[in-house]
Amino acid sequence: MISHLVGKIIHKDSGSVVLEAGGVGYNVAVTGETLAELTKKSSGSVSLWTHLSVREDSQDLYGFLTREEMEFFELLISISGIGPKTALSVLNASSIENLRTAVSSGEISYLTKISGIGRKLAEKIIFELKEKIGAAPEGGGASLAMKDDADVLEALISLGYGEREAREAIKKLPKDLTGTSERVKAVLKLLGK
């Protein structure tokens, strides 16, 4: 199994990169956030943790900047009904911290706002992952941030922004920025560039 690659990016698409390692070009599917980070490193070598998905008709590589992202991806695909593409879209939609908080606190509504995740699948994710990822962090800070993110997302969608565009902008917000109205203002500035 291919678990880690170090090499040079020779091509980028909207959801994947071709990483040349050892004279071989590997097509690796990545999240938008990973792609943005890799784009910053336009020259030199990059390092990706990978998961190789082998199916009857294909072999696909999925790449992650951190081992934690890869492990969460593998937890998601261990759930019946969630394939690698759905798991990648879940990671594309929110931070791992917010996903862990949503699962551990049973926030079905947060998970159903992710494209491709309906109520039944959200319930299944919570049921199967709750014990594996542990309890929600103390103090409720992460839960509050998750709620703020959900509120900001709803506000942006009601203003006519696309869900994917809004989620990408929300991920770029500083972690110390709190309050829905302040976060909406900051996202609108980001989107106004």
Secondary structure by P-SEA (a helix, b strand, c coil): cccccccccccccccccccccccccccccccaaaaaaaaaacccbbbbbbbbbbcccbbbbbbbccaaaaaaaaaaaccccccaaaaaaaaacccaaaaaaaaaacaaaaaaacccccaaaaaaaaaacccccccccccaaaaaaaaaaaaaaaaaaaacccaaaaaaaaaacccccccaaaaaaaaaaaaac
